[in-house]
Amino acid sequence: MSHLLEVKDLEVKFALRSGDLTAINGVSFTLDKGEKLGLVGESGAGKSVTGFAIINLLSKPGFISGGKILFNGEDISSMNDSKMRNIRGDRISMIFQDPMMTLNPVFTIGTQMIETLKAHRQISKAHAKEIALEKLKKVYIPSPEKRLSQYSHEFSGGMRQRIIIAISLLTDPAIIIADEPTTALDVTIQAEIMDLLRELCDSEQMGLILITHDLAVVSEVTEKIAVMYAGRIIESGATNDIVNDPRHPYTAGLIRALPGGVLKPGEKLHQIPGMMPTLTDIPLGCAFNPRCLIKNGICESELPELLDNGHKRMIACHMRN
């Protein structure tokens, strides 16, 4: 059975005067219709770059240097820009971190929604307005007719993010890529937005790629997780399996750092020592080895392969495989 999306050995580089830097190194995963995948890791792990590569929105000097991105069986990684525009924002939509950066402050919400639709569909303005109203209702925006004539500054952060989701739904996409969609929102609004995304994916049978550093959010929303570190996937599998029994020491560290659960009152949060390496300073062997508490000599010299441990779990760790 072919997958809705299949990323195979994706490699992304940034061309600098000093030479090419590898940001994504051999990333592979699949997504099926209606499936929800979490891409998890700290800042600098390569999550957002992977999301941008899928829709070919990499800023220069970034470029896809290897691998394939198959959408409905067609390789979209090497498509020219005019062909890609028929897919980007239409069949594959993206929700960005900051709604204020996405919405244009000088146009009304209605104008932006209608223009988005007319860019992808040969339809009248009246029909586009009908679809815009329908999508605003879908994301539970009250008084949608009134909202169409308002500007982005007239909405709260949570409402703005709902409008962004409504815009991403306008063309009935097959996949939504959500890049840290709740970062700027308070906790109660975060929960509402994540519930909304999950509900929409289930009702519309859309695939979701949720990019986040927050394992707690991912565990509530997704069915499977791919944990990234220094441009590679270091563990992947079913969400419940990974959250309840992390095998890679980095994944275990991320879960131990979550507040609640294992902590006693007054006890300090656990933290992983050190920091994510920069692209210019990725260590030999396993990139996590300078921060790892269970490393051995081989970890400092040989790069571990991402291997199936026989329980539908992929792990890249010399000490766990």
N, C-alpha and C positions, 0 to 999 in steps of 0.2 A: 504494500500500500504506500502510495507516495504521500509525503508530508505537505502541509500547507506552506511551511517555510523550512528550508534545510540550509544551515550554514556549515560549510565544509572547509576546514583548515584555513580559516580566514586569517590573513596577515595584513596589517596596516602599518605603514611607515610614515615618518615625517622627514622630508628632505631638507637638511640643513647644510650650511657651508662646510661644516666639519665632517659631513657624511650623513647617511640615512640612519635615523633612530627607529627601532622597532617598538611600536606601541601595543600592537595586538599580534600575538605569536601562536598561530595554529589553533584558533578557537573553533570548536564545532558543537552544534546543538540542533535540535529539531523542534518544530512547533506545529501542532495539529489544530484543526478547526475547533474553536471553543476552548482551547487549552490555555492555561495561565502559567507562564514561566517567570521566575524571579532571577534576575542577574544581580548578584550581591557582592559587596566588597567595599573596602575603604576608598576614599578619594585617591585617584591615581591608579586604580586597579585596571582601568580600561573599559568599564561598563558603558559609559556614555559614548565613547569612541566607537564601540561595537554597535550601539544603537544608531548613531549617525552613519556608520558605514553601510548598514542595511538599506537605508534610504538614499545612500550616496550623497550625503550632505556634509562631507568632511571639508573643513576649512583648509585652504592652502596653508602650509606646504604638505598637508596630510594627503595620502593616497592609498588605495587598495593595491597592495603589491603581490598578493597571492590568494589562492583559495577561490571558492565559489559561494554565491548566495542564490539559492534556488527558491523562487516564489512560484507556486503552482507548477513546478517542474522546469521553469524557465530561468536561466542564469541572468540575474539583473545586475550583477556586480560590474559587468563591462558594457552596460547599455549606455548609449549616448544620452545627452541631457534632455533632448526633446521627448524621447521615448520614456525616460525615467519620470518626467513630469506627469505622464499619464498614470503612473503608479503612485508616486509620492503625493501624499495629501488626498489621494483618491482611494486606491486599494489598500495602501498602508498609510495610516495617520500617525502623527507623533504629538504627544502632550509634553510640553517643556516645563522646566522647573518654576519659572517665574511668569505668572500670567500677565503682569504689567509689561513685560518685555515682548509678549506675544500679541497682545491687543494694541491696536493703533489708537492713541488717545484722541486723534482729531476726527475720527469717523465714528458714527453710531454703531452699536452692536449689530443692528439690522443690516446696515450697509456692508459691514465686514462679512456677515454670514451670506448675504445674497451674492456678493462679488466672488466669494469662495466657491459657491455652487455654480455660478455662471462660468467660472474658469474651467470647470470639469464637465459641465453638462450643457447641452443645447436646450435651455428651457427659458420660459418667460420670467420676468421679474415677479409677477404675481404668484406663479408656481413656486419659485425659489423662496418667496416669503412664507408660503404655506409650509414648505419643508422646514424652514428655519423655526417657525412656531412649534411644529411637531417635535423637533429635537429639543427645544427649550423645555417643553412639557416633559419630555422623557427624562431630563436631568432635574426635574422638580423645581424649576424656576417659577416662582409665583408671578401672576399677572404678565405672562410672556408678551402679550400684544404691546403693553406699555414699555416693557424692557427693550424692545427692538429699537425704540427711538432714543434710548439713553446712551451715555458714553461710559467708558470703562471706569473712570474715576468715581462714578456714582454707585459703584458696587463694592461690597466687602470683599476681602480676599477669597473667602470660600465661594461666594457667588461668582467671582471672576473665574475661578478654577472650574466651576460647573459650566460656565459659558464656553471655556476652552474645550471642555469635553464635548459639549453640544456641537461646537464647530468641527471637532474631529469626527463626529458621527454623521455629518451632513451627507457624505457620499456613501454611507453604509459600507465602511471599509471591512476587509477581511481580517486585518491585524491592526491593533493599536500598540504603539511603543510609548510607554509612560516613563519619562525620565524624572525621577524624584518628584512626583506630582504633588506631594504634600509638604515639601520642605519648609515653605514660608508660612504654613498654617498652624494654628494651635491644635492641641491634641484632639479635642472633640470634633473639630471640623475635619481633621485628618481622617478620623474613623468614618465620618459620613462620606467623604470623597472615595475612600477605599471600598466601602460597602456599595456605593453607586457603581464604581468600575466593575466590581465583581458581578453585580446584578445585571449590568448591561452586557457583559461578556456572555453570561449564561443565557439571557433572553434573546440576544442577537446572534449567538454562536460565533462571536469574534474571538480570534486569538489575541492574547495579551502578553507583552513582554514588559515586566515591571522592573525598572532599574532603580536600585535603592541600596543604601548602606545599612538599612534598618531590617534586621532579621525578624524582629517582632511583627512588622507590617507584612513581610513576605509570608510568614507562617500563617497569617490570617487569610491571605488572598489566593496564593498560588498552589498548584498541584505539584510542581517540581521546581528545583532550585539548581542554578549553576553558580558556584562560588568562584570569583575571579581574584587573582593576585598577580600583580606586575605583568598584566597583559595576557595571562593564561588562565584557563579554567583548571582549578586544582581539586575540585570535588563537585560532583553532580549526582542527582538522584531525586527520589520522591521527597517532597517537603517534609512529611511527617518523619521519615527515616532520618533525614539529615538533622532536623531540629532535635529529635529525641536521642539520636546516637551519632553525633558527628565523628567522622573517622580521621579527617585531616587535622593536624594540630592548629592550623589557622582558623578553620571553621569552629573548632572547639573553643578557641580563644574568643571569637566573636560572640558565641552564645554565652560564655561565662561573663562577658562584659555587659550583658543585658541586665537592667535593674529588675529586681523582683525574683521570685522563685527560689533560687539557691542561696540568697543572701540572708544573713541574720540581721535583725534590727541594729543599726549603728555600724555595721560592717562596711568597709570601703568596697567600691566597685572594683572588680578585677579589670586589669588592662593588659593588652599585649605589649611587651616591652619594645622599644624602638619605633621606627616609622617605615612606611612603604618606601622602597627605593625609587629614586628618580630614573627616567629612561636612560640617562647617561651613566648610571652607577648600579646597574643590575648585577648582583653577585654571581659568581660562577656556581655551577651546580643548581641546587634548588634555591630559587630567589628568596624563599622564606627562611633560609638556614640561619642568618644572623639573629633572628628573633625567636627561633624555635627552641623549645625546652627539651626535646627528645632527639635532637639531631645526632648523627654519627659521622664518621669521616667521609663516607661516600656522598653524604648530602652536600658537602662543600666542593665536590669535584664533578659529580654526574647529575645531569638534569633528569628528574624522575618522569617517566611516561605516565600519561593518564590511562589507567588500566581498569578494566571491569573486575571487581573483587568477587564476582559470582552472585551478588545479591542485588542486581540492577543498580549498583552503585559504582560510579567511576571515581577513582582516587589517584592523585599524582603525589605519592609519598613513598620514599624508600623504606620507611619504618612501618608502614601500614599495609603494603602490598606483599 
